[in-house]
Amino acid sequence: MPTVVLAPAVARWLNPEPGISVGERRFDLPGGTVRELLDQLFAQHPVLRGYLTDDAGALRHHVVAFVNGAAVADKRALAEPVPPGAEVYIFQALSGG
């Protein structure tokens, strides 16, 4: 089963559990594409949907995702395959000057 890892800047949108410091959050989720994994994540944590995706379901400009270290190229379709045991890392991109 793939693992979705939320960087601390994304994980802060979830209510931290008592005794757990704010940091990365990991979720083992079923799915064969980035879209399927995100749908599973949003089913468990709906508050993340509006932060990570826009109204059309594409990753927002300030959000990036990697599958086993390779950047997700199509932030709109999110159809990149995710093999079993893969790690999908999602974090907030830095911008500004």
FILUMMI-370978 format. One record per atom (N, C-alpha, C): residue in three letters; x, z, y. Coordinates in steps of 0.02 Angstrom, whole numbers, plus 32768, in hexadecimal, padded with zeros to 4 digits. Atoms other than C-alpha are relative to their C-alpha. Example, Ala and Ser with C-alpha at 12.3 -4.5 7.8 and 13.67 -1.06 7.14 Angstrom:
FILUMMI-370978
ALA802D80007FC5ALA826781867F1FALA802D8000803CSER7FD67FFD7FC5SER82AC81657FCBSER7FD980258037
END
This chain:
FILUMMI-370978
MET802B80007FC5MET800080008000MET802D8000803EPRO7FD880017FC3PRO80467FD680ADPRO7FF880408028THR80017FC67FD4THR806E805D812BTHR7FFF7FE88048VAL8002800D7FB8VAL803C805181E2VAL801F803C8023VAL7FDE7FCB7FDBVAL80AF80B48254VAL7FF07FF8804ALEU800E80007FB8LEU807780DF8304LEU803980248023ALA7FCC7FE07FD8ALA810281028380ALA7FE180398027PRO801B7FC67FDCPRO80F081A683E1PRO7FD47FEE803CALA802880137FC6ALA80AE814D847DALA7FBB7FE87FEDVAL804280158019VAL801F81058415VAL7FDD803B7FDEALA801D7FC88026ALA8005819E83A6ALA7FE48037802EARG80197FCC7FD2ARG7FE7820B8440ARG7FB67FF8800ETRP8048800C7FF5TRP7F3981BC844BTRP7FD680227FCALEU80237FDB8034LEU7F0C821983ACLEU8006804A800FASN7FFB7FB87FF6ASN7EE582D283B4ASN8032801C7FCEPRO7FCF7FE5802FPRO7F7C8329836BPRO7FE180387FD6GLU80187FCB802DGLU7F59839782D6GLU802780408010PRO7FDD7FC17FF2PRO7F82844F82EBPRO804180057FD8GLY7FBF7FF78020GLY8038847182C5GLY80297FC17FF9ILE7FDB803E8005ILE806B83BA82CEILE80147FEA8046SER7FE880157FBESER80D783858360SER7FED7FB6800AVAL801080467FF0VAL80AF82E283B9VAL803D7FD77FEFGLY7FCA802D8016GLY8119825C8369GLY7FE17FC57FDDGLU801B80378027GLU810681C982F6GLU7FC880197FD3ARG80367FF28031ARG806981C4828CARG80017FC77FCEARG7FFD80318036ARG8068816A81E4ARG7FBF80017FDAPHE803E80088025PHE7FD181278187PHE80097FCE7FC8ASP8001802E8039ASP7FCE80DA80D9ASP7FBA7FE27FFCLEU804080217FFBLEU7F44805980E3LEU7FFD7FC27FD5PRO8006803E8025PRO7F017FCD8077PRO7FF97FC5802FGLY8007803D7FD9GLY7F0D7F1C80B9GLY80397FD07FF2GLY7FCE8034800EGLY7F697E7880A7GLY80187FDC803ETHR7FEA801E7FC1THR7F787E44815ETHR800280378035VAL7FFE7FCF7FC9VAL7F9C7E9C8202VAL7FB9800E8017ARG80467FF67FEBARG7EE57E828234ARG7FDB80307FD1GLU80227FD48030GLU7EA57ED48194GLU801880488006LEU7FE67FBD7FF8LEU7F187F6981ACLEU7FE680218040LEU801A7FE47FC2LEU7EE37F7F8261LEU7FB680117FF9ASP80477FF0800AASP7E2C7F77822EASP7FF880427FDAGLN80027FC28026GLN7E4C800281B0GLN8014803B802DLEU7FEA7FCC7FD3LEU7EA980688234LEU7FC980118032PHE80367FF57FCFPHE7E1B805182B3PHE7FC380227FE0ALA80377FDF8022ALA7D9B80868231ALA800C804C7FFCGLN7FEF7FB98004GLN7DF7812D8222GLN8009801F8045HIS7FF07FE77FBDHIS7E28813C82DAHIS7FE77FCF8035PRO801D80327FD2PRO7DB080D88349PRO801C80038046VAL7FE67FFB7FBCVAL7DFF811983E9VAL803B7FD1800BLEU7FC5802C7FF8LEU7E9780AA83C7LEU7FEC7FB7800EARG801480477FF9ARG7E34800683C8ARG80077FE88048GLY7FFF80157FBAGLY7E207FFC8485GLY80458003801FTYR7FBC7FFB7FE6TYR7ED4802F84A4TYR802D7FC97FE4LEU7FD480308020LEU7F247FB78429LEU7FE97FB78006THR801980457FFFTHR7EB17F1F8431THR7FD17FF4803BASP802D80137FCAASP7E507EC184B6ASP7FBA7FF17FE3ASP8045800D8016ASP7D987E8D84AEASP7FFB7FC97FCBALA800080368032ALA7DC67DF38445ALA802380157FC0GLY7FDF7FE8803CGLY7E247E5D83C6GLY804A7FF17FFCALA7FB8800F7FFEALA7ED37E2383F9ALA8026803E8016LEU7FD77FC97FE7LEU7F607E9E8412LEU80087FF9804BARG7FF880007FB7ARG7F6B7ECE84C8ARG80487FEE8012HIS7FBF80167FE7HIS7FFC7E908531HIS803680367FF7HIS7FCF7FCA8002HIS80517F3B852FHIS800B801C7FBAVAL7FF97FE88045VAL80457F518471VAL80257FCB7FD7VAL7FDC802D802DVAL80BE7F0683F3VAL7FFD801D7FB9ALA80027FEB8046ALA80BE7F0B8335ALA80377FDA7FDAPHE7FCD801C802BPHE81447EEB82B3PHE7FEC800C7FB7VAL800A7FF98048VAL81327ECC81F8VAL80457FFE7FE0ASN7FBD7FFB801EASN81CE7F06819DASN80377FE8802FGLY7FCE80107FCEGLY82317EF0823DGLY7FF97FBC8021ALA800B80417FE1ALA81F07E418268ALA7FC48004802EALA80357FFD7FCFALA81887E308305ALA7FC47FD77FEBVAL803E8025800CVAL80D27DFC82EFVAL7FFC7FC98035ALA7FFD80397FD2ALA80D27D4E833CALA7FBE7FF18022ASP804280117FE5ASP80187D318353ASP7FD88040800CLYS80217FC27FEFLYS7FD27DC883ADLYS7FB47FF78005ARG8047800E7FFCARG7F277D7483B1ARG7FE080017FBAALA801D80058043ALA7F057D4982FAALA8013803B7FD4LEU7FE67FC88028LEU7F6F7DD582AELEU7FFA7FF27FB5ALA800880168045ALA7F6D7D72820BALA804080057FD7GLU7FC17FF98025GLU80217D9A81DAGLU7FF380267FC0PRO80087FDB803FPRO80267DCB8123PRO802980407FFFVAL7FDE7FC08007VAL80567E7D80FBVAL800380107FB6PRO7FFB7FF38047PRO809A7E96804CPRO7FF8804A7FF0PRO80047FBA8014PRO807B7F367FEAPRO80438023800DGLY7FC47FDA7FF2GLY80F67FBC801DGLY80217FF18043ALA7FE380127FBFALA81187F6B80C6ALA7FF280358033GLU800B7FD37FC7GLU81267FCB8168GLU7FEE7FD7803DVAL801680207FC3VAL80C57F938200VAL800880348038TYR7FF07FD17FCATYR81097FE6829DTYR7FDD7FE7803FILE802580127FC4ILE809B7FE78339ILE8017802E8038PHE7FEC7FD67FC8PHE80D9801F83E1PHE7FF07FDE8043GLN800F80167FBCGLN80BD800F849BGLN803F7FE2801CALA7FC680227FE1ALA81307F9284EFALA800F80208043LEU7FEB7FE77FBFLEU81927FCB8585LEU80007FC78032SER7FFE80337FCCSER81807F6D8627SER800E80228042GLY7FF17FE57FBEGLY81A97F8286DCGLY80487FF68013GLY7FBB800B7FEAGLY82497F8B873BGLY8020803D801C
END
